[in-house]
Amino acid sequence: MPREKSPTNPPIRKRAPRKSASTDKATLTFARFVDLEQRAALIAEAAFYRAETRGFTPGHEVEDWLAAESEVDAKLLHAADSGPRG
């Protein structure tokens, strides 16, 4: 008689880190306008306002941070691209 497989938990899959060429380009482009601490502060503020809009419902912290990071980077890139050229 064939042996039945015992139920096991599937292995937990880890997500690969995001590969974003735009973030690297963004960091290089606006690094001369804001330092990393200022950028992190802008991202934290934007993430806070996103969480506030949701009523601080737990479980969305990473989502808020990543969305805020994209938003801040886009604004900084736009400012860098439209800034004075010398």
N, C-alpha and C positions, 0 to 999 in steps of 0.2 A: 504494500500500500504506500503511495507517495506521501512524503512528509509535507505537512502544511507549513508554510512560511509563517513565522511569528511576526505579528505586526510591529514595525519599528518606526520611529520618527524619521522623516526624511531629513537629510543633512541640511543645515541652514546655509543658504547661499549668501555670500557677501557681495555687495554691489561694488563694482569697479569704480574707482574715482572718475569723476567727470573730466573729460578732456575737452577743454574749451580754449581754442586758439584766440577767441575774442577777448577772454579774460586776460590772457598773457599780453595781447596787444594793448588792451585797455590799461593794464598796469604800467606798461612802458610809456604809453602816450601821455597819461595824465600824472605820472609820477613826479613830473617837474612842477605840477600845480598844487597837489596835496600830498602829504606824506601818508604812510600806512596807518598811523594812529588817527589822523583826521578822516581817512576813508572808512576805517572801522567804526568811528563814532557816527558818521553819516549813515552807515548801514544799520547800526544798532538803533538809531533813532527811527529810521524808516521801518524797521522790523517791529519796533514798539508800536508805531501807529497802525501797522497792519493788524497786530494782535489786539489792539484796543478796538479797532473796527469790528472784530469778531467777538468782542466781549471777553477776551483773554481765555477762550476755550483752550484747554490743554491739548497737547498732542500735535500741534501745528508749528512748533518752534523752528524746526529746520526748514520747513516749507516757507515760513515767513522770512527767515534769514536769507535763503537763496533767492527769493523773489526780490527782497530789498537790495541784495547785492547786485542783481541784474539791473534793477532800476537805477541805483546810484551809479554803477559803471556806465550805463547808457547816458545818464545826464552828464557825467564827467567827460565822457568821450565827445558828446555833442558840444560841450563848452570848450573843450580843447580844439576841436575841429573848427569851430566858429570864432575862436579867439583871434586876437591880433596876430598877424604874421610879421615876422621881423627879419 
